[in-house]
Amino acid sequence: MVVKSQIRLIKSLQQKKYRNEHGLFVVEGIKVIKELLNADMQIAELYCSDAKFLSQLKKKPTLVSEVVLRKMSSMHTPNGILGVFHTPKPSAIHFSDWILVLDSVRDPGNLGTIIRLADWYGIEHVVCSPDTVDAYNPKVLQATMGSIARINITYTDLVPFLSGNPLPIYGAYMTGTSVYTIEMPKKGILILGNEANGISNNVNLIAQQKISIPQYGSQTAESLNVAMAAGILLSELRRK
């Protein structure tokens, strides 16, 4: 039986301050939950309102009513299963490959997509500024499609991190050297900036080379979405 205090706790985890306070986050959807369980992420509780999920997971869920699951869920129409996981502690960062750095990326969908892209292109470490949206925000988690289980995500002050690293630092800008015309190294740091304002002034001073994605079409077209830009740049880094 699920008591009211459990429901209140789970509902509170929709907010970052309570996720930080309790060291827990909520995941909804069978695909993402399976990915996290298969990656051996530590689970606290698992609930489902549909008996078909009882035999699909290596941890047996607690069967609850649809009414109870709806009270726990952040979705208008819950999809039948909800997990509460312990937030993993970031591991040490290794400078043996490309590292993706995010400077004040605020949109949950963008961050989730970038984490998924990092997984696709084999980028192990994503380093975020403190004001980047929380990676364990429910909307971010949905957008990662489970890739968050395989990416080491660290939140830290970017200036000391970048100043003390041994790799060449590249920043993505609207204007800069075309990524298609330069020889990229086998390892380095790629910085992506805020959706509206780009890379912040302090971080801008540390970027050693400005790179860009050339525009071939109408000059009145809007700039690329940061997640789109991430996909193009990561593809080019791996191609070279």
SULCORDA-V702340 format. One record per pair of residues at least 24 apart in sequence whose ideal C-beta (glycine too) atoms are under 7 Angstrom apart, sorted by the first residue. I is the first residue (numbers start at 0). J is the second residue. If there is no record, write none. Layout:
# SULCORDA-V702340
I|J ; I|J
This chain:
# SULCORDA-V702340
1|63 ; 1|67 ; 6|70 ; 6|71 ; 9|71 ; 9|83 ; 10|71 ; 13|73 ; 13|137 ; 15|133 ; 18|86 ; 18|133 ; 18|135 ; 22|85 ; 22|86 ; 23|83 ; 23|84 ; 23|85 ; 23|86 ; 24|84 ; 24|86 ; 24|135 ; 25|81 ; 25|83 ; 25|137 ; 26|82 ; 26|84 ; 26|140 ; 27|72 ; 27|74 ; 27|77 ; 27|78 ; 27|80 ; 27|81 ; 28|78 ; 28|80 ; 28|141 ; 29|55 ; 29|80 ; 30|144 ; 30|145 ; 31|140 ; 31|144 ; 31|145 ; 32|80 ; 32|82 ; 34|145 ; 34|148 ; 35|84 ; 35|145 ; 35|148 ; 38|148 ; 38|149 ; 40|84 ; 40|87 ; 40|148 ; 41|84 ; 41|85 ; 42|82 ; 42|84 ; 43|83 ; 43|84 ; 43|85 ; 44|83 ; 45|82 ; 46|71 ; 46|81 ; 47|79 ; 47|80 ; 48|79 ; 49|79 ; 52|79 ; 52|80 ; 73|137 ; 86|135 ; 89|151 ; 89|152 ; 89|153 ; 90|151 ; 92|124 ; 92|126 ; 92|153 ; 94|164 ; 94|165 ; 94|166 ; 95|186 ; 96|123 ; 96|186 ; 97|122 ; 97|186 ; 97|187 ; 97|189 ; 97|236 ; 98|124 ; 98|126 ; 98|188 ; 99|125 ; 99|189 ; 100|126 ; 100|157 ; 100|188 ; 100|189 ; 100|190 ; 101|125 ; 101|127 ; 101|128 ; 101|131 ; 101|191 ; 102|128 ; 102|157 ; 102|190 ; 102|191 ; 102|192 ; 102|193 ; 102|198 ; 102|199 ; 102|202 ; 103|128 ; 103|130 ; 103|131 ; 103|192 ; 103|193 ; 103|199 ; 104|131 ; 104|132 ; 104|191 ; 104|193 ; 104|194 ; 104|225 ; 105|132 ; 105|193 ; 105|194 ; 106|132 ; 106|194 ; 107|132 ; 107|136 ; 107|138 ; 107|139 ; 107|142 ; 108|138 ; 108|142 ; 109|194 ; 109|224 ; 109|225 ; 109|226 ; 110|134 ; 110|139 ; 111|138 ; 111|139 ; 111|140 ; 111|141 ; 111|142 ; 111|143 ; 112|142 ; 112|226 ; 113|226 ; 113|229 ; 114|143 ; 114|146 ; 114|147 ; 114|150 ; 115|142 ; 115|143 ; 115|144 ; 115|146 ; 116|229 ; 116|230 ; 116|233 ; 117|150 ; 118|146 ; 118|149 ; 118|150 ; 120|233 ; 120|237 ; 122|233 ; 123|150 ; 123|151 ; 124|151 ; 124|153 ; 125|150 ; 125|152 ; 126|153 ; 126|155 ; 126|160 ; 127|152 ; 127|153 ; 127|154 ; 128|157 ; 129|154 ; 129|156 ; 157|202 ; 158|201 ; 158|202 ; 158|205 ; 161|188 ; 161|202 ; 161|205 ; 162|205 ; 164|188 ; 167|207 ; 168|205 ; 168|206 ; 168|207 ; 169|206 ; 169|208 ; 169|210 ; 170|198 ; 170|203 ; 170|206 ; 170|209 ; 171|210 ; 171|228 ; 171|232 ; 172|197 ; 172|209 ; 172|211 ; 173|211 ; 173|222 ; 174|211 ; 175|209 ; 175|210 ; 175|211 ; 176|208 ; 176|209 ; 176|210 ; 176|211 ; 177|211 ; 177|213 ; 178|210 ; 178|211 ; 178|212 ; 178|232 ; 178|235 ; 179|213 ; 179|235 ; 181|210 ; 182|239 ; 183|236 ; 183|239 ; 189|232 ; 189|236 ; 191|225 ; 191|228 ; 191|229 ; 194|225
